[in-house]
Amino acid sequence: MASPAAIIPPSASVAAAVSAASGVIVTPAVEAAVDAPIDEKQLQQAIVAGQQQHQHGGAAAAADELSRNFQILCKWKTQSYTLTLPQESTVGFMKMSIALLTNVRPHHQKLILAGAKAKLQDDAELRALGLKPGSTNKLMLIGNPEDQLVMDDEDKAAALEPVDDLDYDYRPSELLALQEDPAIRAKVEKYWTRVKDTFTLISPIRPNKRLLVIDIDYTIYDMKGASQDWTVLKRPGTHRFLAACHEHYELVFWSQTNWRFVELKLTELGVLMHPDYKVAFTMDKTSMFSIHSPDPHSSTGALRKHHVKCLELIWRRFPQWNATNTVHIDDLGRNFALNPQSGLRIAPYKNSHETRRTDRELPHLQEYLVHIAQTHADFTKIDHSKWKSVVPAPPPRNNQAAAASNNNPR
């Protein structure tokens, strides 16, 4: 029996697809299980109030939405799912939508789309495939869900390992030796073998653009905020920041959480299908591994174990990028341990119900990133730790204007 239609307009959410297909609704409460082993009952219990936001306008608006977009009937094993996707959606975005419904990760999906006139490349737009808006396009999915895939003992241990919120300030000179450590090099090689074929492009890579790798939790999103309102949990100025940076950089989001929550957060925040910028691809905690690095607070040279985001994994897959043209933004400096010269630490966005009126981190960072893109050919010559002193901070905005800006999808 086919599921109800899952309508996903450009400004809405893949979460709507999950809601329609499974009868559950995605809200920020899903963060309660963000770093725990995935429990489907927990996920369903955490998803409580979002679908109504996508149902305003009644039956007439829904019919108009269907007529302008692509309706995809996805058949997988004994199940059927109906997705409604905007014409500008890519194959990669469709794969992410299907993944949230079936738990088959995008890089494990084999898709057979009836009537497609072109190869299903991740960055291909659906309207370029010769599909008909408003009519049903049949799709067959072949692939196994994540919980049926074999994991080795180290993978299982990493999945269960708790995330440490403590952070340490490092100087690049303290960490350069880690890049040549034999044990770390072995891990890099292991994870490169694992992730090299997993990149799912959401939008085409443009030539001659720098790379901006962006964290999600506490960088653009208050993960443990008290509010259930995504416009409060979203950091002020997020869309303006991303639109301005998109002129000079390809945007990649890398979060230390499960891939399903990465996609859910970005869609609820209105980031994945925003009209003013495009996201190239996303990465999750499965592309991160643990290392031991010097504890700056230790007087005895003790080492601390923590996870890292190794940019070399991206640079190998996309050789047009390297340390000279990449910036990695994160609220946790330890994530830069293997690429300290590319790291830019941002103040965390927490207690959003109180700080959203005064937080000006992203507008200031926007000025800095645009400035260095226009003035520096080699980012390794820049000390990002001094970024706030390079360009003046924008003047503070009054509370009413700040609130209006955050509620504006642009």
N, C-alpha and C positions, 0 to 999 in steps of 0.2 A: 504494500500500500504506500502510495506516494505521500510525502510529508507536505504540510502547507507550504505555500510559496514563501521564500525568504527574500524579502525585498531589501536591497542594499544600495541606496542612492549614493551619489558621490560624496555628500557631506555627512552621510550617516555611518553605519558601522557594520563590520562583519559580524559583530556580536548579535545583530538582528537576525542573521542567518541561523546562529546557534539557538536563539530564542524561538524562532519559528519552527525549527526542525525538532527541537528537544523539549519544548514547552517550558524552558527556563529563561531567565532574563538576566543580563549582565549589568552589574553595577560595581562601584569601587570596592564593595565588600569582598569581592573575589580575592583581594590582596591578603586576606587572612590566611590563605593557603599557598601564598606565592612561592615560598622557598621550601615547602614540604613536598614529600613524594606525592604525586598527583592521585587524589582520591575522587572518583567521579561523584560520589554522594556529597562530599564536601563542596565540590565545584557547583553542583546543582543547588545546594543549600545556600551557597554564598551569592548566587545570581538571583536578584530580587526585584528590580524596579525599572528597567530601562526600555522595554519594548514599547510602552505607551508613548514614549517620546518620539517614536518613529511612526505612529499610527494616526497623528492629527491630520485632519483634512478629509476623513471619511472615505467612502467607497469610490467616489468620483476621482479623488486625487490618486488613490491606489491604482485605479484602472488607467489613468493617464501615465502614471509611473511605469506600469507594465508595457504600455504601447511604445514608450520612448526607449526602453532598455532591452537587454537581451535576457530572455528566459531560458535557463539551462536546466534540463532534466538529467540529473546525474544518477546513474545506476551503478551500484557497487554491491557485489555479492547478492544478497536477497533484499537489500535496502534501496530506496529511491529518495532523492532529495531534489527539491526545486529551488534554484537560485535565480534571483533577478539582479543583474549586474549592469551598471552604466556602460555605455558604448566605449568610453575612454578607458575602461578597465583593461588591464593586461592579463595575459595568461598566468603570470606569476601571482597577481592578485586573486584570480580565480582559484588557483591552487591553494592559496592561503585560506580562502573561504571554505573550500572543500576540506582542508585539513582540520579546521575547527569543528566541522560536522562529523568527520569520520575518524579522526585521530591518526590518519595516514599523512605523515609529514610530506611537504611538497616535493623534496628530492627523492622520495620513495614512490611517487605517483607516476603511473603510466596512464596517459589519457588518450582515448580514441573519440574524437569529436566528429559526428556525422556532418558532412557537408562543408567541412573546413577546406578552404582553398589555399592554405599555406601551412607550413610546419608550425607546430605549437611551441615556438620559442618563448621563453619566460617573459621577454620584454616586448613581445608582439601584442598590439592592441586587438581586442576582440572584434572591433569593427573592420579590421584589416583582414579578417579570416573569411569574409564572405557570408557571415551569419545574417539572419533576418531579425530586426528588432520587432518585438511584440509577438513573435511566434515561438513555439517551443523548439529548442535545439537540443538534440539528444547527445549525451556524453556518457561514455563508459569509463569507469575507474578501475584500474588493476593495482593492487598494493596491499600490504599488510599494515595494520595499525601499530603504533609505537609500542604498545604493551605486549605485542607478540614478537618483537625483534629480540634477538639474542644480545645480551650485554655481558662483557667480561667482568671479573670481580672488581677491577679498578674502576670501571664505569659505574658499577652499582654503588661502590663506596663514595664516589664523587657526587652521585645523585642524592645520597642521603646526608652528605656532610653539611652541617649548619653554616649559615653565612654569618661572618663576624662583622658587626657594624663598626668596630674600632678601626681607626685609620692612623697612618703615620705620615709625616712629612719627610720626603726624600729629596736629596739633591742629585741631579743626574750623574755627577761624578762618583757617587757612592754605589751606583747600580750598574755601571758600564761593564764590570767584570761578570755580571750575571749572564750577559748575552753570549759569553763564550764557555760557560760552565757545561761540561760534558753531559751531566744528567739533564740539564734544562734543554740542551740541544737535542737530546734523544726524545724528550717530550714534544718539542716543536715538530720534529719529524713525524712522530706518531700522530699528532693531531692534524698535521697537514695531510697525511694520508687519509685521515678520517673525514675532514671537512672539505677537501678540494672539489668534490663533486656535489656539494650540498647548497651552494649559493643559488638562491632563487631571485632573479631580477624582477623587481616590481615595475621598474621603468628603465628605459634605455640609458646606457652610460654615454654621456656627452663628451666630446673631445675637449682637451685643454682645460679641464676643470680640476681644481684641487680636491682633496678628500677631507671631509669633516665627519668624524666618528663621534656619535653623541650617545651618552648614557641616558636612561629614562628616569629611573627611580631617584627622587630627590634632585634631579637635574632639571627636568621639565615637568615633573609630576610628583606631588606629595603622596607617597605610597601609603602612609599610615594616617592621612588626614582625617579629621573628625567628620567632615562633611560628606554627604552622598552626592553632592553636586559636582560634576566633572569640570565645570567652568571655574570652580573654586580650587579644585585639586590641580588644575593645569596652571603652570607658572605664568604670571603676567608677562605679556609680550611674546609668547611662544610662537604664534603664527607670523608675526612681523619679523621676528628673529630668523625663522627658518626661510621665509620668503627672501629676505635680504641676503642671507648666506647662500641661498640657492643660485644666485646670480654668479657666484664665484666658485662654489664647491658642489660636489656630489654629496648628498646627505645619506648617511648610513647610521642606523640605530643599533646599538649593541648593549644588551641588558643582561645582568646576572640573575636571570629568572627563566622559567620554563617558556618555550617558544609560544605556547598557546596564550600565555598572559602577555607576552610581548605584543602579539597581534591585537589582542583584545584592548590593551591599554592604548595603543596607537590609534586604533579605529575609534574608540570612545572619545579620545582627545581630538578627533577630527584631523589627524595628521596624514594618514595613509592616502587619502584621495582628495587632498586640498587643491583647489584650483590655482593657487598662486605658487606652488612648488611641488616637486616630486621627490619621493624617497626611492633611492636606488635599490637597497635591499636591507634586510635586518639580520641580526645574529643574536644568539641566546647563550645560556650558560653551558650548553654542550660544546661550545667552541672555546671554553675557558679551561685552564688546568691550574693545578696548584704548584707553587714553588716555595722554597725557603729563602728569605732575603733578610738582610741585617735589620735588627730591631733598633730604630733610632733612639729608643728610650732605655736601651740596655748599656751599661758601662762595661760589660764583660764580653761583648761581641756576640750575644745570643742571636739566634735566628728565629724568625716567625714564619709560620706556614700560612699562606693565603693564596687566593686565586688571582689570575692576571688575564688581561685582554692583550693577546700577542698580535700586534698589527702585522707582523710578518706573514700571518696566515692570509690576510687580505692582499698584501703586496705581492705575494707569489701568484695569487689567482688573477690579480689585475696589475701587471707590471708597470703600467703607466704611473702608478703611485708608489711613493717611497717616503723616507723621512724628510725629504726636501719639500714635499708638497702636501703633507698630512698634518692635521691637528686632531687630537683626541680630547674631547671634553668630558669630564667626569667629576663627581663630588668626592670620589675616593682616590687619593693619590697613589695608593698601593696598586691600583689597576694599571698604572703606567710603568711598573717596575722593569719590564723588558723593553720599553720604548720611552725612556724618561724625557728625551728631548722633544717628543711630540705631544706630551701630556700638558693639558691646561686644567688646573683644578678650579672648580667653580664652587661658590658657597652653596651648601645644600638648601633646598626649598622645603622647609618643614613648618608645622603649625600654620598651615595655609589659611585657616579661618581668621588668624590674627595678622599674618605677615603679607597677605596678598595686596593689601592697600599700599604698602611701602616698598615691596621688593622691586628693585630696578636692575637686577643682575643681568638679565638677558639684553635689555636695551644697551647697556654699557658694553657687554661682550660683543654684541652685534657690530658696534662701531669699531672695536678692536679687530675683529676678524675681517671685516671689509677693508680696513686700513692695511693690514699686513698682506692681504691678497693683492692689493693695488701697488704696494711699495716694495715687497720682498720676493725675490725669485727663489730663495733658499731659506726655508723655515728653520733649518738646523742652526742658523746664525742668530736665532731669536731666543731670548730667555722668557718663556711664557709665564714664569712666576711673577714677573713684573707687569703683567698685562694691564692692570688697572691704572698704572702710571703713564702708559703710552699715549692714551687718548683720554680726554676729559669725560667724566660721566655726564650723561644727559641730565637736564634739569628734572627735578621731581615733578610728577604729575599729580593733580589734585585727585582726591578719592573718587569723585564722580566719573572723571574721565578714565581713570584706571579700571574701574568696574565695567564701564561701557566697552572698553577695549577688549577686556577678557571675555565678555559675553559675545563679542563680534566674532563670527567664525573666521574672518580674515584678520 
